[in-house]
Amino acid sequence: MTAIDGTRAGVPAPATGQIPAPSAAAEQPGGTPGKDTGRSRTGIVLLILILGSLTYSLLQSMLSPALPVITREVGTTTDTASWLLTAYLLVASVTTPVVSRLGDIHGKKKLFVVAIGALGVGSLICGLADNISLLIVGRAIQGVGAAVFPLSFGIVRDEFPPERRAAAIGLTSAVMGIGGGIGSVLAGPIVDNLSYHWLFWIPMVVCVFTVAMAWKFIPDSPNRAQSTKINWLGAALLAGALAALLLGVSKGRAWGWGSGTILGLLFAAALLLVLWVVAEQRSDAPLVDMRVMRLRGVWTTNVAGLLTGYAMMSAMFLMPQLLQLPKSTGFGFGTTVTMAGVFMLPLAVAMLIAGPTAGVLEARIGSKPSLLGGCVLLGAGSLLLIVAHSELWQITIGLFVFGLGVGAAMAAMANVIVGAVPPEQTGIASGINTIARTVGMSFGSALSMVAVTSHTTSAGVPTEDGFTVAFAIAAGAGILAVVVGLLVPSTRRKAPVKQVS
């Protein structure tokens, strides 16, 4: 059980295990192994992983502020245009476990390149598109890129020394939120000064560069899954369950939460999830090892990921709307799309600070304190936004505290998962955690929309009560995440054993 329960997570692997022996890539020009050169190589790898993760996060967040412009320019309806977000999340949730498993089998570097390549191809299609159908196709292809996060965590675990692993995973994990904050800032200027096509052309160029750098500098994975089989029945059942769940959540407001279609989708999701668990338990090559998923360090972290994803997306969805509402409402600020994005910067900056900081603390005190502290700050930030949002400086403070919480919690979650499973299951276990966050984010945007649209004036303008209720639910998610975090097992990394030269 030591390989599964994570008790050896802090012990350096032998030369043929998690940390390969110095190779030509880790040698100095003269052929003599060099510690500084090895550190430089892992630094380049980390930059590549962050660049790929950031590109995915930007593509996830930049489109939301630009939806009204795209809707108008391609001549479609708001409901149809919302499929640009729905298709992205659906495909991301469905393909992430499969791509992650393929990475465990065939090598994380190869599948990392495939994931970034899918982002680039989808961006190319969207950049050329002048109708909604082609845009939706491109966005669906981009969704395959969600696997970049679990694949990145696996690469870090394979290639980084133990003393640098936690900080690297923390920073990479926090990029999911950082990219969301930066995306809301960039969307306005790009659309205002260029066109919506440039929301895709710019990421496409970055994808091409990232693929080339990844192929050149990221080493092949030393850890591979022993079984090369994939339980495709399990993959199909999980895909169907996630598709039904996310479709029901994302379309609940438009189709009616009490409608037969939505209730049928939610029932189908529950049934398919049960069948998926049964199929995985009976398979000799399961997509997800249920023994691993039952580990306390894994299932508690996945629940915390769902709750954190909910709270994060609630803030990213609600704040731009609140900032752009006319001052005549009595609580809005009447900002432009661009300025609303600027006022979201404290959220991104806080995540950028909290991610690597939580990783460094994790190496000393373990992941649980960082996870609990992050969830406490997340809930506190939500509470601040409930009681103090009448001035911009109050919103700035609330978003900064909130961002510190999200960044710390996400960094800690990634490290808990990586430390709790064997190296050959890092990809799929991290992939499930990514799915949990994605599902939480879908619930966050959908239920926040319900809260806001359920409290409107006779003219259809949102009232302050709707935002208060939505922030209260987000605060509740943060508080519940603290409770779940208390169940996460306490583990403290062992100091790496120094090799005698």
C-alpha positions as MATLAB code, in Angstrom:
seq = 'MTAIDGTRAGVPAPATGQIPAPSAAAEQPGGTPGKDTGRSRTGIVLLILILGSLTYSLLQSMLSPALPVITREVGTTTDTASWLLTAYLLVASVTTPVVSRLGDIHGKKKLFVVAIGALGVGSLICGLADNISLLIVGRAIQGVGAAVFPLSFGIVRDEFPPERRAAAIGLTSAVMGIGGGIGSVLAGPIVDNLSYHWLFWIPMVVCVFTVAMAWKFIPDSPNRAQSTKINWLGAALLAGALAALLLGVSKGRAWGWGSGTILGLLFAAALLLVLWVVAEQRSDAPLVDMRVMRLRGVWTTNVAGLLTGYAMMSAMFLMPQLLQLPKSTGFGFGTTVTMAGVFMLPLAVAMLIAGPTAGVLEARIGSKPSLLGGCVLLGAGSLLLIVAHSELWQITIGLFVFGLGVGAAMAAMANVIVGAVPPEQTGIASGINTIARTVGMSFGSALSMVAVTSHTTSAGVPTEDGFTVAFAIAAGAGILAVVVGLLVPSTRRKAPVKQVS';
ca = [
       0.000    0.000    0.000;
       2.910    2.359    0.246;
       2.742    3.055   -3.468;
      -0.918    4.077   -3.204;
      -1.307    5.818    0.129;
       1.470    8.270   -0.590;
       3.697    7.430    2.370;
       6.719    7.436    0.077;
       5.753   10.631   -1.708;
       8.571   12.631   -0.179;
      11.311   10.039   -0.676;
      13.422   10.564   -3.780;
      13.038    7.821   -6.346;
      15.991    5.887   -7.660;
      17.615    6.807  -10.909;
      15.195    4.676  -12.900;
      12.084    5.903  -11.087;
      10.536    9.317  -10.670;
      13.806   11.209  -11.018;
      15.863    9.858  -13.906;
      19.617    9.786  -13.793;
      21.377   12.780  -15.309;
      21.312   12.492  -19.072;
      22.669   14.455  -21.942;
      19.866   16.930  -21.494;
      21.000   17.540  -17.937;
      24.671   17.840  -18.647;
      26.813   20.852  -19.139;
      28.175   21.570  -22.594;
      31.413   19.818  -21.777;
      29.622   16.628  -20.896;
      30.042   16.885  -17.128;
      26.783   16.626  -15.208;
      25.920   19.965  -13.692;
      23.433   20.741  -10.941;
      22.835   24.244  -12.271;
      22.185   22.918  -15.769;
      19.675   20.414  -14.405;
      17.878   23.180  -12.528;
      17.887   25.292  -15.684;
      16.344   22.446  -17.680;
      13.523   21.937  -15.194;
      13.002   25.708  -15.205;
      12.476   25.631  -18.972;
      10.089   22.693  -18.620;
       8.095   24.568  -15.976;
       7.816   27.636  -18.218;
       6.508   25.453  -21.055;
       3.937   23.805  -18.788;
       2.790   27.177  -17.443;
       2.534   28.596  -20.964;
       0.373   25.688  -22.107;
      -1.843   25.834  -19.012;
      -2.174   29.603  -19.304;
      -3.234   29.354  -22.953;
      -6.027   26.935  -22.062;
      -7.196   29.129  -19.175;
      -7.215   32.243  -21.363;
      -9.289   30.508  -24.024;
     -11.677   29.443  -21.277;
     -12.203   32.950  -19.918;
     -11.683   35.433  -22.774;
     -14.812   34.433  -24.656;
     -17.358   35.224  -21.954;
     -16.955   39.046  -22.065;
     -16.942   38.937  -25.880;
     -20.119   36.859  -26.295;
     -22.405   39.856  -26.965;
     -20.083   41.080  -29.740;
     -19.782   37.622  -31.309;
     -23.541   37.119  -31.098;
     -24.120   40.350  -32.985;
     -21.404   39.893  -35.618;
     -22.291   36.321  -36.630;
     -26.030   37.025  -36.486;
     -27.134   34.427  -33.944;
     -29.107   34.321  -30.707;
     -27.733   34.620  -27.192;
     -28.857   31.077  -26.369;
     -27.080   29.632  -29.422;
     -23.941   31.663  -28.721;
     -23.803   30.232  -25.201;
     -22.898   26.900  -26.822;
     -19.447   28.388  -27.380;
     -18.948   28.004  -23.621;
     -21.017   24.829  -23.191;
     -19.249   22.889  -25.969;
     -15.867   23.831  -24.523;
     -16.728   22.577  -21.031;
     -18.514   19.451  -22.280;
     -15.643   18.231  -24.426;
     -13.130   19.172  -21.730;
     -14.927   17.056  -19.143;
     -15.457   14.115  -21.491;
     -11.940   13.899  -22.958;
      -9.786   14.790  -19.949;
      -9.860   11.332  -18.290;
      -9.188    9.550  -21.584;
      -6.309   11.821  -22.623;
      -4.867   11.648  -19.098;
      -4.984    7.842  -19.163;
      -3.352    7.795  -22.603;
      -0.628   10.009  -21.150;
      -0.043    7.495  -18.348;
       0.279    4.744  -20.981;
       2.077    6.336  -23.919;
       3.943    9.161  -22.245;
       2.834   12.489  -20.843;
       5.036   14.527  -23.198;
       3.330   13.127  -26.307;
      -0.156   13.730  -24.992;
       0.786   17.194  -23.712;
       1.736   18.039  -27.302;
      -1.569   16.565  -28.511;
      -3.543   18.649  -25.979;
      -1.805   21.896  -26.951;
      -2.114   20.941  -30.611;
      -5.892   20.571  -30.165;
      -6.007   24.073  -28.679;
      -4.120   25.365  -31.725;
      -6.275   23.562  -34.304;
      -9.469   24.698  -32.581;
      -8.150   28.264  -32.471;
      -7.340   28.132  -36.192;
     -10.881   27.005  -36.999;
     -12.415   29.704  -34.775;
     -10.087   32.363  -36.212;
     -11.294   31.555  -39.738;
     -14.955   31.098  -38.776;
     -17.593   33.625  -39.755;
     -20.627   31.613  -38.612;
     -21.718   30.172  -35.284;
     -21.624   26.503  -36.375;
     -17.932   26.593  -37.280;
     -17.153   28.536  -34.109;
     -18.827   25.844  -31.995;
     -16.859   23.106  -33.799;
     -13.599   24.954  -33.131;
     -14.478   25.474  -29.477;
     -15.315   21.784  -29.068;
     -11.880   20.812  -30.425;
     -10.258   23.298  -28.037;
     -11.897   21.459  -25.136;
      -9.470   18.553  -25.599;
      -6.798   20.915  -24.266;
      -8.172   20.662  -20.713;
      -5.963   17.603  -20.217;
      -2.966   19.969  -20.154;
      -3.358   20.332  -16.377;
      -3.190   16.670  -15.267;
      -0.499   15.991  -17.854;
       1.534   18.922  -16.517;
       1.267   17.633  -12.949;
       2.477   14.234  -14.104;
       5.438   15.751  -15.942;
       6.414   17.732  -12.845;
       6.263   14.612  -10.717;
       8.403   12.701  -13.212;
      11.046   15.343  -13.838;
      11.390   17.617  -10.807;
      13.388   16.890   -7.647;
      11.253   16.494   -4.514;
      12.258   19.841   -3.021;
      10.964   21.752   -6.086;
       7.979   19.605   -6.943;
       5.388   21.151   -4.618;
       6.059   24.755   -5.646;
       6.015   23.842   -9.348;
       2.720   21.990   -9.045;
       1.271   24.826   -6.964;
       2.136   27.458   -9.553;
       0.903   25.349  -12.475;
      -2.350   24.601  -10.673;
      -2.940   28.257   -9.801;
      -2.621   29.151  -13.496;
      -6.184   27.894  -13.997;
      -7.435   30.822  -11.943;
      -4.732   33.273  -12.991;
      -5.567   32.762  -16.658;
      -9.219   33.343  -15.891;
      -8.450   36.721  -14.347;
      -6.076   37.793  -17.124;
      -8.528   36.626  -19.804;
     -11.225   38.982  -18.563;
      -8.707   41.844  -18.761;
      -7.487   41.088  -22.286;
     -10.852   40.367  -23.917;
     -12.056   43.988  -23.897;
      -9.038   45.659  -25.573;
      -8.725   42.874  -28.162;
     -12.367   43.057  -29.216;
     -12.529   46.855  -29.046;
      -9.371   47.485  -31.098;
      -9.146   44.417  -33.358;
     -11.946   41.860  -33.733;
     -13.214   38.752  -32.007;
     -11.108   36.670  -34.445;
      -7.982   37.828  -32.621;
      -9.233   36.110  -29.467;
      -8.199   32.953  -31.327;
      -5.339   34.063  -33.588;
      -3.149   35.142  -30.666;
      -3.566   31.875  -28.695;
      -2.988   29.871  -31.884;
       0.460   31.434  -32.338;
       1.268   30.701  -28.684;
       0.142   27.082  -29.168;
       2.487   26.594  -32.128;
       5.397   27.957  -30.099;
       4.491   25.827  -27.058;
       4.251   22.624  -29.113;
       7.698   23.228  -30.629;
       9.256   23.984  -27.228;
       7.558   21.016  -25.552;
       8.767   18.594  -28.199;
      12.327   19.878  -27.870;
      12.751   20.328  -24.122;
      10.302   18.069  -22.241;
      11.847   14.613  -21.671;
       9.937   11.429  -22.397;
       8.056   10.068  -19.401;
      10.079    7.541  -17.366;
       6.938    6.268  -15.588;
       4.371    4.400  -17.677;
       1.280    2.451  -16.676;
       1.900   -1.306  -16.763;
      -1.384   -2.013  -18.504;
      -1.843   -0.511  -21.963;
      -5.543   -1.319  -22.134;
      -8.297    1.261  -21.785;
     -11.792    0.473  -20.594;
     -13.636    2.173  -23.443;
     -17.027    1.178  -21.995;
     -16.110    3.014  -18.812;
     -14.935    5.983  -20.872;
     -18.233    6.070  -22.785;
     -20.317    5.847  -19.598;
     -18.302    8.599  -17.899;
     -18.544   10.756  -21.025;
     -22.313   10.290  -21.168;
     -22.733   11.045  -17.472;
     -20.655   14.226  -17.615;
     -22.281   15.383  -20.839;
     -25.776   14.922  -19.385;
     -24.828   16.624  -16.112;
     -23.084   19.648  -17.639;
     -25.706   20.064  -20.345;
     -28.467   20.001  -17.748;
     -26.674   22.491  -15.507;
     -25.662   24.874  -18.299;
     -29.099   24.873  -19.935;
     -31.252   24.720  -16.801;
     -32.058   28.425  -16.892;
     -32.878   28.495  -20.613;
     -34.932   25.291  -20.724;
     -36.463   25.511  -17.246;
     -35.116   23.710  -14.177;
     -38.379   21.844  -13.702;
     -38.759   20.813  -17.348;
     -38.832   17.158  -18.326;
     -35.706   17.599  -20.446;
     -33.568   18.954  -17.602;
     -34.872   16.459  -15.047;
     -34.298   13.653  -17.552;
     -30.720   14.792  -18.147;
     -29.961   14.932  -14.413;
     -31.487   11.488  -13.864;
     -29.517   10.089  -16.805;
     -26.323   11.593  -15.368;
     -26.885    9.894  -11.985;
     -27.712    6.542  -13.608;
     -24.731    6.626  -15.948;
     -22.382    7.504  -13.070;
     -23.568    4.428  -11.147;
     -23.102    2.240  -14.239;
     -19.649    3.757  -14.764;
     -18.535    2.824  -11.243;
     -19.814   -0.741  -11.751;
     -18.079   -1.045  -15.133;
     -14.784    0.262  -13.735;
     -14.864   -2.128  -10.777;
     -15.434   -5.121  -13.057;
     -12.835   -4.158  -15.648;
      -9.336   -5.645  -15.610;
      -8.058   -2.382  -17.131;
     -10.170    0.383  -15.556;
      -9.936    3.939  -16.806;
      -9.985    5.034  -13.157;
      -8.767    2.736  -10.406;
     -11.585    2.901   -7.872;
      -9.195    1.790   -5.118;
      -7.303    5.010   -5.701;
     -10.484    7.099   -5.874;
     -11.550    5.691   -2.490;
      -8.409    6.964   -0.816;
      -9.300    9.666    1.683;
      -6.682   11.980    0.240;
      -8.237   11.648   -3.219;
     -12.004   11.764   -2.762;
     -11.901   14.577   -0.213;
      -9.687   16.604   -2.543;
     -12.054   16.048   -5.452;
     -15.012   17.289   -3.402;
     -12.967   20.307   -2.336;
     -12.067   20.891   -5.997;
     -15.729   20.912   -6.998;
     -16.603   23.427   -4.274;
     -13.595   25.649   -5.021;
     -14.373   25.592   -8.742;
     -17.924   26.656   -7.953;
     -16.834   29.602   -5.822;
     -14.152   30.720   -8.299;
     -16.489   30.737  -11.289;
     -19.166   32.536   -9.282;
     -16.810   35.444   -8.637;
     -15.562   35.552  -12.234;
     -19.136   35.489  -13.508;
     -20.688   37.933  -11.049;
     -18.086   40.681  -10.664;
     -17.873   41.837  -14.318;
     -21.666   42.091  -14.397;
     -21.797   44.028  -11.136;
     -19.091   46.420  -12.317;
     -20.781   47.046  -15.674;
     -24.281   47.684  -14.303;
     -25.317   51.351  -14.654;
     -24.822   53.632  -11.668;
     -28.547   54.373  -11.843;
     -29.203   50.963  -10.272;
     -27.786   52.307   -7.024;
     -25.131   49.607   -6.671;
     -23.551   49.234  -10.135;
     -20.437   51.131  -11.244;
     -21.126   51.691  -14.954;
     -17.668   50.579  -16.115;
     -16.792   49.431  -19.633;
     -15.922   45.804  -20.459;
     -12.242   46.741  -20.508;
     -12.311   48.540  -17.147;
     -14.311   45.737  -15.566;
     -11.480   43.430  -16.559;
      -8.922   45.783  -15.026;
     -10.763   45.724  -11.713;
     -10.580   41.903  -11.807;
      -6.762   42.050  -11.779;
      -6.470   41.775   -7.947;
      -7.995   38.314   -8.239;
      -5.355   37.183  -10.758;
      -2.478   38.824   -8.841;
      -3.536   37.156   -5.597;
      -3.640   33.751   -7.279;
      -0.203   34.350   -8.760;
       1.119   35.059   -5.254;
      -0.732   32.261   -3.475;
       0.012   29.397   -5.888;
       3.797   29.116   -5.539;
       3.707   30.298   -1.904;
       1.358   27.455   -0.998;
       3.696   25.071   -2.800;
       6.683   26.229   -0.754;
       4.699   25.948    2.502;
       3.494   22.495    1.468;
       7.069   21.249    1.343;
       7.468   22.280    5.011;
       4.130   21.743    6.699;
       2.163   19.549    4.310;
      -0.765   20.227    1.984;
      -3.612   20.160    4.481;
      -2.856   23.505    6.207;
      -2.585   25.238    2.816;
      -5.850   23.684    1.655;
      -7.679   24.665    4.836;
      -6.207   28.163    4.840;
      -7.139   28.630    1.197;
     -10.728   27.541    1.772;
     -11.016   29.863    4.807;
      -9.758   32.831    2.742;
     -12.073   31.891   -0.104;
     -15.082   31.935    2.193;
     -13.895   35.150    3.868;
     -13.478   36.885    0.500;
     -17.016   35.889   -0.490;
     -18.378   37.213    2.811;
     -16.522   40.505    2.285;
     -18.124   40.866   -1.146;
     -21.546   40.331    0.425;
     -21.262   43.013    3.085;
     -18.878   45.470    1.366;
     -19.296   46.123   -2.356;
     -20.455   49.733   -2.475;
     -16.977   51.115   -3.245;
     -14.367   49.934   -5.732;
     -11.686   49.705   -3.033;
     -13.918   47.346   -1.077;
     -14.335   45.109   -4.107;
     -10.565   45.198   -4.675;
      -9.887   43.957   -1.143;
     -12.598   41.301   -1.345;
     -11.303   39.977   -4.675;
      -7.707   39.938   -3.425;
      -8.614   37.895   -0.328;
     -10.780   35.645   -2.471;
      -7.943   35.156   -4.971;
      -5.470   34.236   -2.237;
      -7.896   31.551   -1.103;
      -8.520   30.095   -4.554;
      -4.822   30.080   -5.442;
      -3.738   28.419   -2.202;
      -6.538   25.844   -2.262;
      -5.944   24.831   -5.876;
      -2.197   24.527   -5.355;
      -2.697   22.385   -2.279;
      -5.256   20.145   -3.983;
      -2.915   19.346   -6.847;
      -0.143   18.430   -4.404;
      -2.461   16.236   -2.320;
      -3.465   14.280   -5.425;
       0.091   13.915   -6.746;
       1.365   12.799   -3.340;
      -1.454   10.308   -2.760;
      -1.204    8.130   -5.876;
       1.544    6.135   -7.554;
       3.446    7.900  -10.376;
       1.804    5.860  -13.149;
      -1.656    7.024  -11.993;
      -0.811   10.707  -11.589;
      -2.345   11.693  -14.934;
      -5.744   10.071  -14.499;
      -6.058   10.994  -10.804;
      -5.233   14.630  -11.560;
      -7.578   14.456  -14.530;
     -10.492   13.476  -12.305;
      -9.666   16.400  -10.018;
      -9.657   18.702  -13.049;
     -13.084   17.345  -14.007;
     -14.344   18.015  -10.472;
     -13.237   21.639  -10.768;
     -14.819   21.943  -14.234;
     -18.140   20.574  -13.006;
     -17.983   22.971  -10.057;
     -17.272   25.878  -12.404;
     -20.271   24.917  -14.551;
     -22.504   24.881  -11.481;
     -20.999   28.195  -10.384;
     -21.873   30.044  -13.583;
     -25.289   28.404  -13.962;
     -26.528   28.844  -10.382;
     -25.117   32.364  -10.126;
     -27.078   33.229  -13.255;
     -30.213   31.770  -11.681;
     -29.686   33.837   -8.506;
     -29.200   37.068  -10.462;
     -32.033   36.567  -12.947;
     -34.424   35.548  -10.167;
     -34.102   39.022   -8.621;
     -34.830   41.646  -11.253;
     -36.868   44.810  -11.603;
     -39.949   45.067  -13.805;
     -37.617   46.287  -16.557;
     -35.494   43.131  -16.266;
     -32.511   44.840  -14.579;
     -30.832   42.743  -11.843;
     -31.258   43.914   -8.272;
     -28.670   43.933   -5.520;
     -30.416   41.070   -3.720;
     -29.589   38.683   -6.573;
     -25.880   39.366   -6.282;
     -26.038   39.063   -2.491;
     -27.675   35.642   -2.729;
     -25.145   34.463   -5.328;
     -22.183   35.581   -3.219;
     -23.757   33.950   -0.164;
     -23.932   30.611   -1.987;
     -20.269   31.002   -2.995;
     -19.376   31.718    0.645;
     -21.290   28.608    1.654;
     -19.272   26.584   -0.854;
     -16.074   27.937    0.718;
     -17.235   27.072    4.244;
     -18.264   23.570    3.140;
     -14.844   23.183    1.497;
     -13.268   23.911    4.910;
     -15.321   21.101    6.446;
     -14.269   18.714    3.675;
     -10.664   19.890    4.008;
     -10.651   18.810    7.661;
     -11.121   15.240    6.403;
      -8.017   15.384    4.206;
      -5.297   13.230    5.804;
      -2.437   15.152    7.391;
       0.838   14.378    5.669;
       4.125   16.134    5.931;
       6.783   15.826    3.282;
       9.996   14.226    4.366;
      13.110   16.225    3.738;
      14.850   14.944    0.640;
      17.770   12.669    1.278;
      20.971   14.318    0.144;
      23.101   12.210   -2.120;
      26.762   11.843   -1.175;
      28.865   12.848   -4.135;
];
